[in-house]
């Protein structure tokens, strides 16, 4: 009985020491600072990403869309940029974006619309949030896309989607072009929304945009604030 009692007491006296050691380990491993993603999502929904210390990637989008490099993004260039991205999303080249293609955009091209980022999302298969929410989307012919497995999304689901990264409060800018609420997006509707976007940005009605006069996205404002106060942190 005496030996057994000593063993029990010895075990109990060791617990505080373990607690102290655990506390030291916890203090030696502080939480990493929050990461601000240097991401811009263009009016038609195309993401542009850059390193945290690089210029905000709205510059990359503007310079790529300004095909004649005159420093002015005119209506024709703006529309051509939207059409180019539509053709990229239209994987089977049938002239419309089905629920399958929209979900592929959400899972693999711009996962920010799901509230995550590329490393945070499942990329070994397809995460079809569109199908989970709306069911399989019929195309113009009435065909229904086959069911696809859903993968997990990032930890910030429902955090505003693409809105913080773009000029417009559109959490899902590609699905926003479904102007008739049919569950798929035609090229005509995609370009109609592009036209609405251009006219909203062309506040002086000049028929072109210049980079310096474009509005700042919420994320761009965060980066500007971070750089201004970097020396104080």
MODELLER restraints for C-alpha pairs under 7 A, 6 or more apart:
rsr = mdl.restraints
at = mdl.atoms
rsr.add(forms.Gaussian(group=physical.xy_distance, feature=features.Distance(at['CA:37:A'], at['CA:52:A']), mean=6.90, stdev=0.5))
rsr.add(forms.Gaussian(group=physical.xy_distance, feature=features.Distance(at['CA:38:A'], at['CA:49:A']), mean=5.94, stdev=0.5))
rsr.add(forms.Gaussian(group=physical.xy_distance, feature=features.Distance(at['CA:38:A'], at['CA:50:A']), mean=5.57, stdev=0.5))
rsr.add(forms.Gaussian(group=physical.xy_distance, feature=features.Distance(at['CA:38:A'], at['CA:51:A']), mean=6.48, stdev=0.5))
rsr.add(forms.Gaussian(group=physical.xy_distance, feature=features.Distance(at['CA:38:A'], at['CA:52:A']), mean=5.55, stdev=0.5))
rsr.add(forms.Gaussian(group=physical.xy_distance, feature=features.Distance(at['CA:38:A'], at['CA:56:A']), mean=6.36, stdev=0.5))
rsr.add(forms.Gaussian(group=physical.xy_distance, feature=features.Distance(at['CA:39:A'], at['CA:47:A']), mean=6.86, stdev=0.5))
rsr.add(forms.Gaussian(group=physical.xy_distance, feature=features.Distance(at['CA:39:A'], at['CA:48:A']), mean=5.72, stdev=0.5))
rsr.add(forms.Gaussian(group=physical.xy_distance, feature=features.Distance(at['CA:39:A'], at['CA:49:A']), mean=4.58, stdev=0.5))
rsr.add(forms.Gaussian(group=physical.xy_distance, feature=features.Distance(at['CA:39:A'], at['CA:50:A']), mean=6.56, stdev=0.5))
rsr.add(forms.Gaussian(group=physical.xy_distance, feature=features.Distance(at['CA:39:A'], at['CA:57:A']), mean=6.54, stdev=0.5))
rsr.add(forms.Gaussian(group=physical.xy_distance, feature=features.Distance(at['CA:39:A'], at['CA:165:A']), mean=6.15, stdev=0.5))
rsr.add(forms.Gaussian(group=physical.xy_distance, feature=features.Distance(at['CA:40:A'], at['CA:47:A']), mean=5.76, stdev=0.5))
rsr.add(forms.Gaussian(group=physical.xy_distance, feature=features.Distance(at['CA:40:A'], at['CA:48:A']), mean=5.12, stdev=0.5))
rsr.add(forms.Gaussian(group=physical.xy_distance, feature=features.Distance(at['CA:40:A'], at['CA:49:A']), mean=6.47, stdev=0.5))
rsr.add(forms.Gaussian(group=physical.xy_distance, feature=features.Distance(at['CA:40:A'], at['CA:57:A']), mean=5.75, stdev=0.5))
rsr.add(forms.Gaussian(group=physical.xy_distance, feature=features.Distance(at['CA:40:A'], at['CA:58:A']), mean=5.73, stdev=0.5))
rsr.add(forms.Gaussian(group=physical.xy_distance, feature=features.Distance(at['CA:40:A'], at['CA:165:A']), mean=4.89, stdev=0.5))
rsr.add(forms.Gaussian(group=physical.xy_distance, feature=features.Distance(at['CA:40:A'], at['CA:166:A']), mean=6.08, stdev=0.5))
rsr.add(forms.Gaussian(group=physical.xy_distance, feature=features.Distance(at['CA:41:A'], at['CA:47:A']), mean=4.27, stdev=0.5))
rsr.add(forms.Gaussian(group=physical.xy_distance, feature=features.Distance(at['CA:41:A'], at['CA:48:A']), mean=6.08, stdev=0.5))
rsr.add(forms.Gaussian(group=physical.xy_distance, feature=features.Distance(at['CA:41:A'], at['CA:162:A']), mean=6.78, stdev=0.5))
rsr.add(forms.Gaussian(group=physical.xy_distance, feature=features.Distance(at['CA:41:A'], at['CA:165:A']), mean=5.34, stdev=0.5))
rsr.add(forms.Gaussian(group=physical.xy_distance, feature=features.Distance(at['CA:41:A'], at['CA:166:A']), mean=5.04, stdev=0.5))
rsr.add(forms.Gaussian(group=physical.xy_distance, feature=features.Distance(at['CA:42:A'], at['CA:61:A']), mean=6.95, stdev=0.5))
rsr.add(forms.Gaussian(group=physical.xy_distance, feature=features.Distance(at['CA:42:A'], at['CA:166:A']), mean=6.13, stdev=0.5))
rsr.add(forms.Gaussian(group=physical.xy_distance, feature=features.Distance(at['CA:43:A'], at['CA:166:A']), mean=6.70, stdev=0.5))
rsr.add(forms.Gaussian(group=physical.xy_distance, feature=features.Distance(at['CA:43:A'], at['CA:167:A']), mean=6.79, stdev=0.5))
rsr.add(forms.Gaussian(group=physical.xy_distance, feature=features.Distance(at['CA:43:A'], at['CA:197:A']), mean=6.74, stdev=0.5))
rsr.add(forms.Gaussian(group=physical.xy_distance, feature=features.Distance(at['CA:44:A'], at['CA:82:A']), mean=5.56, stdev=0.5))
rsr.add(forms.Gaussian(group=physical.xy_distance, feature=features.Distance(at['CA:44:A'], at['CA:173:A']), mean=6.39, stdev=0.5))
rsr.add(forms.Gaussian(group=physical.xy_distance, feature=features.Distance(at['CA:44:A'], at['CA:174:A']), mean=6.72, stdev=0.5))
rsr.add(forms.Gaussian(group=physical.xy_distance, feature=features.Distance(at['CA:44:A'], at['CA:194:A']), mean=6.47, stdev=0.5))
rsr.add(forms.Gaussian(group=physical.xy_distance, feature=features.Distance(at['CA:45:A'], at['CA:173:A']), mean=5.14, stdev=0.5))
rsr.add(forms.Gaussian(group=physical.xy_distance, feature=features.Distance(at['CA:45:A'], at['CA:174:A']), mean=5.84, stdev=0.5))
rsr.add(forms.Gaussian(group=physical.xy_distance, feature=features.Distance(at['CA:46:A'], at['CA:85:A']), mean=6.99, stdev=0.5))
rsr.add(forms.Gaussian(group=physical.xy_distance, feature=features.Distance(at['CA:47:A'], at['CA:110:A']), mean=5.98, stdev=0.5))
rsr.add(forms.Gaussian(group=physical.xy_distance, feature=features.Distance(at['CA:48:A'], at['CA:57:A']), mean=5.84, stdev=0.5))
rsr.add(forms.Gaussian(group=physical.xy_distance, feature=features.Distance(at['CA:48:A'], at['CA:61:A']), mean=6.91, stdev=0.5))
rsr.add(forms.Gaussian(group=physical.xy_distance, feature=features.Distance(at['CA:49:A'], at['CA:57:A']), mean=6.15, stdev=0.5))
rsr.add(forms.Gaussian(group=physical.xy_distance, feature=features.Distance(at['CA:50:A'], at['CA:57:A']), mean=6.09, stdev=0.5))
rsr.add(forms.Gaussian(group=physical.xy_distance, feature=features.Distance(at['CA:56:A'], at['CA:220:A']), mean=6.63, stdev=0.5))
rsr.add(forms.Gaussian(group=physical.xy_distance, feature=features.Distance(at['CA:62:A'], at['CA:211:A']), mean=6.96, stdev=0.5))
rsr.add(forms.Gaussian(group=physical.xy_distance, feature=features.Distance(at['CA:63:A'], at['CA:69:A']), mean=6.93, stdev=0.5))
rsr.add(forms.Gaussian(group=physical.xy_distance, feature=features.Distance(at['CA:65:A'], at['CA:73:A']), mean=6.97, stdev=0.5))
rsr.add(forms.Gaussian(group=physical.xy_distance, feature=features.Distance(at['CA:65:A'], at['CA:77:A']), mean=6.19, stdev=0.5))
rsr.add(forms.Gaussian(group=physical.xy_distance, feature=features.Distance(at['CA:65:A'], at['CA:78:A']), mean=6.55, stdev=0.5))
rsr.add(forms.Gaussian(group=physical.xy_distance, feature=features.Distance(at['CA:65:A'], at['CA:81:A']), mean=5.67, stdev=0.5))
rsr.add(forms.Gaussian(group=physical.xy_distance, feature=features.Distance(at['CA:66:A'], at['CA:72:A']), mean=6.57, stdev=0.5))
rsr.add(forms.Gaussian(group=physical.xy_distance, feature=features.Distance(at['CA:66:A'], at['CA:73:A']), mean=5.14, stdev=0.5))
rsr.add(forms.Gaussian(group=physical.xy_distance, feature=features.Distance(at['CA:66:A'], at['CA:77:A']), mean=6.33, stdev=0.5))
rsr.add(forms.Gaussian(group=physical.xy_distance, feature=features.Distance(at['CA:67:A'], at['CA:77:A']), mean=6.94, stdev=0.5))
rsr.add(forms.Gaussian(group=physical.xy_distance, feature=features.Distance(at['CA:71:A'], at['CA:210:A']), mean=6.43, stdev=0.5))
rsr.add(forms.Gaussian(group=physical.xy_distance, feature=features.Distance(at['CA:72:A'], at['CA:208:A']), mean=5.88, stdev=0.5))
rsr.add(forms.Gaussian(group=physical.xy_distance, feature=features.Distance(at['CA:72:A'], at['CA:209:A']), mean=5.59, stdev=0.5))
rsr.add(forms.Gaussian(group=physical.xy_distance, feature=features.Distance(at['CA:72:A'], at['CA:210:A']), mean=5.17, stdev=0.5))
rsr.add(forms.Gaussian(group=physical.xy_distance, feature=features.Distance(at['CA:73:A'], at['CA:208:A']), mean=5.19, stdev=0.5))
rsr.add(forms.Gaussian(group=physical.xy_distance, feature=features.Distance(at['CA:73:A'], at['CA:209:A']), mean=4.94, stdev=0.5))
rsr.add(forms.Gaussian(group=physical.xy_distance, feature=features.Distance(at['CA:73:A'], at['CA:210:A']), mean=6.37, stdev=0.5))
rsr.add(forms.Gaussian(group=physical.xy_distance, feature=features.Distance(at['CA:74:A'], at['CA:207:A']), mean=5.79, stdev=0.5))
rsr.add(forms.Gaussian(group=physical.xy_distance, feature=features.Distance(at['CA:74:A'], at['CA:208:A']), mean=3.86, stdev=0.5))
rsr.add(forms.Gaussian(group=physical.xy_distance, feature=features.Distance(at['CA:74:A'], at['CA:209:A']), mean=6.20, stdev=0.5))
rsr.add(forms.Gaussian(group=physical.xy_distance, feature=features.Distance(at['CA:75:A'], at['CA:198:A']), mean=6.91, stdev=0.5))
rsr.add(forms.Gaussian(group=physical.xy_distance, feature=features.Distance(at['CA:75:A'], at['CA:207:A']), mean=5.93, stdev=0.5))
rsr.add(forms.Gaussian(group=physical.xy_distance, feature=features.Distance(at['CA:75:A'], at['CA:208:A']), mean=5.96, stdev=0.5))
rsr.add(forms.Gaussian(group=physical.xy_distance, feature=features.Distance(at['CA:79:A'], at['CA:191:A']), mean=6.72, stdev=0.5))
rsr.add(forms.Gaussian(group=physical.xy_distance, feature=features.Distance(at['CA:79:A'], at['CA:194:A']), mean=6.48, stdev=0.5))
rsr.add(forms.Gaussian(group=physical.xy_distance, feature=features.Distance(at['CA:82:A'], at['CA:191:A']), mean=6.79, stdev=0.5))
rsr.add(forms.Gaussian(group=physical.xy_distance, feature=features.Distance(at['CA:82:A'], at['CA:194:A']), mean=6.62, stdev=0.5))
rsr.add(forms.Gaussian(group=physical.xy_distance, feature=features.Distance(at['CA:83:A'], at['CA:191:A']), mean=6.94, stdev=0.5))
rsr.add(forms.Gaussian(group=physical.xy_distance, feature=features.Distance(at['CA:89:A'], at['CA:101:A']), mean=6.53, stdev=0.5))
rsr.add(forms.Gaussian(group=physical.xy_distance, feature=features.Distance(at['CA:89:A'], at['CA:105:A']), mean=6.96, stdev=0.5))
rsr.add(forms.Gaussian(group=physical.xy_distance, feature=features.Distance(at['CA:90:A'], at['CA:96:A']), mean=6.49, stdev=0.5))
rsr.add(forms.Gaussian(group=physical.xy_distance, feature=features.Distance(at['CA:90:A'], at['CA:97:A']), mean=5.64, stdev=0.5))
rsr.add(forms.Gaussian(group=physical.xy_distance, feature=features.Distance(at['CA:90:A'], at['CA:101:A']), mean=6.75, stdev=0.5))
rsr.add(forms.Gaussian(group=physical.xy_distance, feature=features.Distance(at['CA:91:A'], at['CA:101:A']), mean=6.95, stdev=0.5))
rsr.add(forms.Gaussian(group=physical.xy_distance, feature=features.Distance(at['CA:95:A'], at['CA:186:A']), mean=6.49, stdev=0.5))
rsr.add(forms.Gaussian(group=physical.xy_distance, feature=features.Distance(at['CA:95:A'], at['CA:187:A']), mean=6.17, stdev=0.5))
rsr.add(forms.Gaussian(group=physical.xy_distance, feature=features.Distance(at['CA:96:A'], at['CA:184:A']), mean=6.87, stdev=0.5))
rsr.add(forms.Gaussian(group=physical.xy_distance, feature=features.Distance(at['CA:96:A'], at['CA:185:A']), mean=5.47, stdev=0.5))
rsr.add(forms.Gaussian(group=physical.xy_distance, feature=features.Distance(at['CA:96:A'], at['CA:186:A']), mean=4.32, stdev=0.5))
rsr.add(forms.Gaussian(group=physical.xy_distance, feature=features.Distance(at['CA:96:A'], at['CA:187:A']), mean=5.85, stdev=0.5))
rsr.add(forms.Gaussian(group=physical.xy_distance, feature=features.Distance(at['CA:97:A'], at['CA:184:A']), mean=5.53, stdev=0.5))
rsr.add(forms.Gaussian(group=physical.xy_distance, feature=features.Distance(at['CA:97:A'], at['CA:185:A']), mean=4.92, stdev=0.5))
rsr.add(forms.Gaussian(group=physical.xy_distance, feature=features.Distance(at['CA:97:A'], at['CA:186:A']), mean=6.35, stdev=0.5))
rsr.add(forms.Gaussian(group=physical.xy_distance, feature=features.Distance(at['CA:98:A'], at['CA:137:A']), mean=6.52, stdev=0.5))
rsr.add(forms.Gaussian(group=physical.xy_distance, feature=features.Distance(at['CA:98:A'], at['CA:139:A']), mean=6.13, stdev=0.5))
rsr.add(forms.Gaussian(group=physical.xy_distance, feature=features.Distance(at['CA:98:A'], at['CA:184:A']), mean=4.78, stdev=0.5))
rsr.add(forms.Gaussian(group=physical.xy_distance, feature=features.Distance(at['CA:98:A'], at['CA:185:A']), mean=6.74, stdev=0.5))
rsr.add(forms.Gaussian(group=physical.xy_distance, feature=features.Distance(at['CA:99:A'], at['CA:130:A']), mean=6.45, stdev=0.5))
rsr.add(forms.Gaussian(group=physical.xy_distance, feature=features.Distance(at['CA:99:A'], at['CA:131:A']), mean=6.88, stdev=0.5))
rsr.add(forms.Gaussian(group=physical.xy_distance, feature=features.Distance(at['CA:99:A'], at['CA:136:A']), mean=6.58, stdev=0.5))
rsr.add(forms.Gaussian(group=physical.xy_distance, feature=features.Distance(at['CA:99:A'], at['CA:137:A']), mean=4.96, stdev=0.5))
rsr.add(forms.Gaussian(group=physical.xy_distance, feature=features.Distance(at['CA:99:A'], at['CA:183:A']), mean=6.44, stdev=0.5))
rsr.add(forms.Gaussian(group=physical.xy_distance, feature=features.Distance(at['CA:99:A'], at['CA:184:A']), mean=5.91, stdev=0.5))
rsr.add(forms.Gaussian(group=physical.xy_distance, feature=features.Distance(at['CA:100:A'], at['CA:145:A']), mean=6.65, stdev=0.5))
rsr.add(forms.Gaussian(group=physical.xy_distance, feature=features.Distance(at['CA:102:A'], at['CA:175:A']), mean=6.95, stdev=0.5))
rsr.add(forms.Gaussian(group=physical.xy_distance, feature=features.Distance(at['CA:103:A'], at['CA:128:A']), mean=4.88, stdev=0.5))
rsr.add(forms.Gaussian(group=physical.xy_distance, feature=features.Distance(at['CA:103:A'], at['CA:129:A']), mean=6.31, stdev=0.5))
rsr.add(forms.Gaussian(group=physical.xy_distance, feature=features.Distance(at['CA:103:A'], at['CA:130:A']), mean=5.55, stdev=0.5))
rsr.add(forms.Gaussian(group=physical.xy_distance, feature=features.Distance(at['CA:104:A'], at['CA:126:A']), mean=6.79, stdev=0.5))
rsr.add(forms.Gaussian(group=physical.xy_distance, feature=features.Distance(at['CA:104:A'], at['CA:128:A']), mean=6.99, stdev=0.5))
rsr.add(forms.Gaussian(group=physical.xy_distance, feature=features.Distance(at['CA:106:A'], at['CA:113:A']), mean=6.20, stdev=0.5))
rsr.add(forms.Gaussian(group=physical.xy_distance, feature=features.Distance(at['CA:106:A'], at['CA:114:A']), mean=6.67, stdev=0.5))
rsr.add(forms.Gaussian(group=physical.xy_distance, feature=features.Distance(at['CA:107:A'], at['CA:126:A']), mean=6.51, stdev=0.5))
rsr.add(forms.Gaussian(group=physical.xy_distance, feature=features.Distance(at['CA:107:A'], at['CA:127:A']), mean=5.50, stdev=0.5))
rsr.add(forms.Gaussian(group=physical.xy_distance, feature=features.Distance(at['CA:107:A'], at['CA:128:A']), mean=6.94, stdev=0.5))
rsr.add(forms.Gaussian(group=physical.xy_distance, feature=features.Distance(at['CA:108:A'], at['CA:123:A']), mean=6.97, stdev=0.5))
rsr.add(forms.Gaussian(group=physical.xy_distance, feature=features.Distance(at['CA:111:A'], at['CA:117:A']), mean=5.44, stdev=0.5))
rsr.add(forms.Gaussian(group=physical.xy_distance, feature=features.Distance(at['CA:111:A'], at['CA:118:A']), mean=6.08, stdev=0.5))
rsr.add(forms.Gaussian(group=physical.xy_distance, feature=features.Distance(at['CA:112:A'], at['CA:161:A']), mean=5.66, stdev=0.5))
rsr.add(forms.Gaussian(group=physical.xy_distance, feature=features.Distance(at['CA:112:A'], at['CA:162:A']), mean=5.82, stdev=0.5))
rsr.add(forms.Gaussian(group=physical.xy_distance, feature=features.Distance(at['CA:113:A'], at['CA:161:A']), mean=3.80, stdev=0.5))
rsr.add(forms.Gaussian(group=physical.xy_distance, feature=features.Distance(at['CA:113:A'], at['CA:162:A']), mean=4.72, stdev=0.5))
rsr.add(forms.Gaussian(group=physical.xy_distance, feature=features.Distance(at['CA:113:A'], at['CA:171:A']), mean=5.91, stdev=0.5))
rsr.add(forms.Gaussian(group=physical.xy_distance, feature=features.Distance(at['CA:113:A'], at['CA:172:A']), mean=5.58, stdev=0.5))
rsr.add(forms.Gaussian(group=physical.xy_distance, feature=features.Distance(at['CA:114:A'], at['CA:153:A']), mean=6.89, stdev=0.5))
rsr.add(forms.Gaussian(group=physical.xy_distance, feature=features.Distance(at['CA:114:A'], at['CA:157:A']), mean=5.58, stdev=0.5))
rsr.add(forms.Gaussian(group=physical.xy_distance, feature=features.Distance(at['CA:114:A'], at['CA:158:A']), mean=6.80, stdev=0.5))
rsr.add(forms.Gaussian(group=physical.xy_distance, feature=features.Distance(at['CA:114:A'], at['CA:161:A']), mean=5.53, stdev=0.5))
rsr.add(forms.Gaussian(group=physical.xy_distance, feature=features.Distance(at['CA:115:A'], at['CA:154:A']), mean=6.38, stdev=0.5))
rsr.add(forms.Gaussian(group=physical.xy_distance, feature=features.Distance(at['CA:115:A'], at['CA:156:A']), mean=4.88, stdev=0.5))
rsr.add(forms.Gaussian(group=physical.xy_distance, feature=features.Distance(at['CA:115:A'], at['CA:157:A']), mean=4.34, stdev=0.5))
rsr.add(forms.Gaussian(group=physical.xy_distance, feature=features.Distance(at['CA:115:A'], at['CA:158:A']), mean=5.76, stdev=0.5))
rsr.add(forms.Gaussian(group=physical.xy_distance, feature=features.Distance(at['CA:115:A'], at['CA:159:A']), mean=5.32, stdev=0.5))
rsr.add(forms.Gaussian(group=physical.xy_distance, feature=features.Distance(at['CA:115:A'], at['CA:160:A']), mean=6.75, stdev=0.5))
rsr.add(forms.Gaussian(group=physical.xy_distance, feature=features.Distance(at['CA:115:A'], at['CA:161:A']), mean=5.02, stdev=0.5))
rsr.add(forms.Gaussian(group=physical.xy_distance, feature=features.Distance(at['CA:116:A'], at['CA:153:A']), mean=6.71, stdev=0.5))
rsr.add(forms.Gaussian(group=physical.xy_distance, feature=features.Distance(at['CA:116:A'], at['CA:154:A']), mean=4.41, stdev=0.5))
rsr.add(forms.Gaussian(group=physical.xy_distance, feature=features.Distance(at['CA:116:A'], at['CA:155:A']), mean=6.63, stdev=0.5))
rsr.add(forms.Gaussian(group=physical.xy_distance, feature=features.Distance(at['CA:116:A'], at['CA:156:A']), mean=5.87, stdev=0.5))
rsr.add(forms.Gaussian(group=physical.xy_distance, feature=features.Distance(at['CA:116:A'], at['CA:157:A']), mean=6.62, stdev=0.5))
rsr.add(forms.Gaussian(group=physical.xy_distance, feature=features.Distance(at['CA:117:A'], at['CA:154:A']), mean=7.00, stdev=0.5))
rsr.add(forms.Gaussian(group=physical.xy_distance, feature=features.Distance(at['CA:120:A'], at['CA:154:A']), mean=5.22, stdev=0.5))
rsr.add(forms.Gaussian(group=physical.xy_distance, feature=features.Distance(at['CA:121:A'], at['CA:152:A']), mean=6.61, stdev=0.5))
rsr.add(forms.Gaussian(group=physical.xy_distance, feature=features.Distance(at['CA:121:A'], at['CA:153:A']), mean=5.22, stdev=0.5))
rsr.add(forms.Gaussian(group=physical.xy_distance, feature=features.Distance(at['CA:121:A'], at['CA:154:A']), mean=5.45, stdev=0.5))
rsr.add(forms.Gaussian(group=physical.xy_distance, feature=features.Distance(at['CA:122:A'], at['CA:151:A']), mean=5.82, stdev=0.5))
rsr.add(forms.Gaussian(group=physical.xy_distance, feature=features.Distance(at['CA:122:A'], at['CA:152:A']), mean=5.98, stdev=0.5))
rsr.add(forms.Gaussian(group=physical.xy_distance, feature=features.Distance(at['CA:122:A'], at['CA:153:A']), mean=6.76, stdev=0.5))
rsr.add(forms.Gaussian(group=physical.xy_distance, feature=features.Distance(at['CA:125:A'], at['CA:151:A']), mean=6.83, stdev=0.5))
rsr.add(forms.Gaussian(group=physical.xy_distance, feature=features.Distance(at['CA:126:A'], at['CA:149:A']), mean=6.58, stdev=0.5))
rsr.add(forms.Gaussian(group=physical.xy_distance, feature=features.Distance(at['CA:126:A'], at['CA:150:A']), mean=6.30, stdev=0.5))
rsr.add(forms.Gaussian(group=physical.xy_distance, feature=features.Distance(at['CA:126:A'], at['CA:151:A']), mean=6.22, stdev=0.5))
rsr.add(forms.Gaussian(group=physical.xy_distance, feature=features.Distance(at['CA:127:A'], at['CA:149:A']), mean=6.75, stdev=0.5))
rsr.add(forms.Gaussian(group=physical.xy_distance, feature=features.Distance(at['CA:127:A'], at['CA:150:A']), mean=4.36, stdev=0.5))
rsr.add(forms.Gaussian(group=physical.xy_distance, feature=features.Distance(at['CA:127:A'], at['CA:151:A']), mean=4.28, stdev=0.5))
rsr.add(forms.Gaussian(group=physical.xy_distance, feature=features.Distance(at['CA:127:A'], at['CA:152:A']), mean=6.71, stdev=0.5))
rsr.add(forms.Gaussian(group=physical.xy_distance, feature=features.Distance(at['CA:128:A'], at['CA:148:A']), mean=6.99, stdev=0.5))
rsr.add(forms.Gaussian(group=physical.xy_distance, feature=features.Distance(at['CA:128:A'], at['CA:150:A']), mean=5.33, stdev=0.5))
rsr.add(forms.Gaussian(group=physical.xy_distance, feature=features.Distance(at['CA:136:A'], at['CA:144:A']), mean=6.19, stdev=0.5))
rsr.add(forms.Gaussian(group=physical.xy_distance, feature=features.Distance(at['CA:136:A'], at['CA:145:A']), mean=5.83, stdev=0.5))
rsr.add(forms.Gaussian(group=physical.xy_distance, feature=features.Distance(at['CA:136:A'], at['CA:147:A']), mean=6.87, stdev=0.5))
rsr.add(forms.Gaussian(group=physical.xy_distance, feature=features.Distance(at['CA:137:A'], at['CA:144:A']), mean=6.13, stdev=0.5))
rsr.add(forms.Gaussian(group=physical.xy_distance, feature=features.Distance(at['CA:137:A'], at['CA:145:A']), mean=6.55, stdev=0.5))
rsr.add(forms.Gaussian(group=physical.xy_distance, feature=features.Distance(at['CA:137:A'], at['CA:183:A']), mean=5.22, stdev=0.5))
rsr.add(forms.Gaussian(group=physical.xy_distance, feature=features.Distance(at['CA:137:A'], at['CA:184:A']), mean=6.68, stdev=0.5))
rsr.add(forms.Gaussian(group=physical.xy_distance, feature=features.Distance(at['CA:138:A'], at['CA:144:A']), mean=4.63, stdev=0.5))
rsr.add(forms.Gaussian(group=physical.xy_distance, feature=features.Distance(at['CA:138:A'], at['CA:145:A']), mean=6.82, stdev=0.5))
rsr.add(forms.Gaussian(group=physical.xy_distance, feature=features.Distance(at['CA:138:A'], at['CA:183:A']), mean=6.78, stdev=0.5))
rsr.add(forms.Gaussian(group=physical.xy_distance, feature=features.Distance(at['CA:139:A'], at['CA:184:A']), mean=6.43, stdev=0.5))
rsr.add(forms.Gaussian(group=physical.xy_distance, feature=features.Distance(at['CA:160:A'], at['CA:171:A']), mean=5.61, stdev=0.5))
rsr.add(forms.Gaussian(group=physical.xy_distance, feature=features.Distance(at['CA:161:A'], at['CA:171:A']), mean=4.23, stdev=0.5))
rsr.add(forms.Gaussian(group=physical.xy_distance, feature=features.Distance(at['CA:161:A'], at['CA:172:A']), mean=6.41, stdev=0.5))
rsr.add(forms.Gaussian(group=physical.xy_distance, feature=features.Distance(at['CA:162:A'], at['CA:170:A']), mean=6.41, stdev=0.5))
rsr.add(forms.Gaussian(group=physical.xy_distance, feature=features.Distance(at['CA:162:A'], at['CA:171:A']), mean=4.52, stdev=0.5))
rsr.add(forms.Gaussian(group=physical.xy_distance, feature=features.Distance(at['CA:162:A'], at['CA:172:A']), mean=6.02, stdev=0.5))
rsr.add(forms.Gaussian(group=physical.xy_distance, feature=features.Distance(at['CA:163:A'], at['CA:169:A']), mean=4.73, stdev=0.5))
rsr.add(forms.Gaussian(group=physical.xy_distance, feature=features.Distance(at['CA:163:A'], at['CA:170:A']), mean=5.24, stdev=0.5))
rsr.add(forms.Gaussian(group=physical.xy_distance, feature=features.Distance(at['CA:163:A'], at['CA:171:A']), mean=4.92, stdev=0.5))
rsr.add(forms.Gaussian(group=physical.xy_distance, feature=features.Distance(at['CA:164:A'], at['CA:217:A']), mean=6.29, stdev=0.5))
rsr.add(forms.Gaussian(group=physical.xy_distance, feature=features.Distance(at['CA:164:A'], at['CA:218:A']), mean=4.94, stdev=0.5))
rsr.add(forms.Gaussian(group=physical.xy_distance, feature=features.Distance(at['CA:164:A'], at['CA:219:A']), mean=5.48, stdev=0.5))
rsr.add(forms.Gaussian(group=physical.xy_distance, feature=features.Distance(at['CA:165:A'], at['CA:217:A']), mean=5.78, stdev=0.5))
rsr.add(forms.Gaussian(group=physical.xy_distance, feature=features.Distance(at['CA:165:A'], at['CA:218:A']), mean=6.49, stdev=0.5))
rsr.add(forms.Gaussian(group=physical.xy_distance, feature=features.Distance(at['CA:165:A'], at['CA:219:A']), mean=5.55, stdev=0.5))
rsr.add(forms.Gaussian(group=physical.xy_distance, feature=features.Distance(at['CA:166:A'], at['CA:217:A']), mean=5.40, stdev=0.5))
rsr.add(forms.Gaussian(group=physical.xy_distance, feature=features.Distance(at['CA:167:A'], at['CA:215:A']), mean=6.57, stdev=0.5))
rsr.add(forms.Gaussian(group=physical.xy_distance, feature=features.Distance(at['CA:167:A'], at['CA:217:A']), mean=5.48, stdev=0.5))
rsr.add(forms.Gaussian(group=physical.xy_distance, feature=features.Distance(at['CA:170:A'], at['CA:176:A']), mean=6.95, stdev=0.5))
rsr.add(forms.Gaussian(group=physical.xy_distance, feature=features.Distance(at['CA:177:A'], at['CA:185:A']), mean=6.14, stdev=0.5))
rsr.add(forms.Gaussian(group=physical.xy_distance, feature=features.Distance(at['CA:177:A'], at['CA:189:A']), mean=5.80, stdev=0.5))
rsr.add(forms.Gaussian(group=physical.xy_distance, feature=features.Distance(at['CA:177:A'], at['CA:190:A']), mean=5.09, stdev=0.5))
rsr.add(forms.Gaussian(group=physical.xy_distance, feature=features.Distance(at['CA:177:A'], at['CA:193:A']), mean=5.88, stdev=0.5))
rsr.add(forms.Gaussian(group=physical.xy_distance, feature=features.Distance(at['CA:178:A'], at['CA:184:A']), mean=6.12, stdev=0.5))
rsr.add(forms.Gaussian(group=physical.xy_distance, feature=features.Distance(at['CA:178:A'], at['CA:185:A']), mean=4.84, stdev=0.5))
rsr.add(forms.Gaussian(group=physical.xy_distance, feature=features.Distance(at['CA:178:A'], at['CA:189:A']), mean=6.65, stdev=0.5))
rsr.add(forms.Gaussian(group=physical.xy_distance, feature=features.Distance(at['CA:179:A'], at['CA:189:A']), mean=6.33, stdev=0.5))
rsr.add(forms.Gaussian(group=physical.xy_distance, feature=features.Distance(at['CA:202:A'], at['CA:208:A']), mean=6.59, stdev=0.5))
rsr.add(forms.Gaussian(group=physical.xy_distance, feature=features.Distance(at['CA:202:A'], at['CA:209:A']), mean=6.09, stdev=0.5))
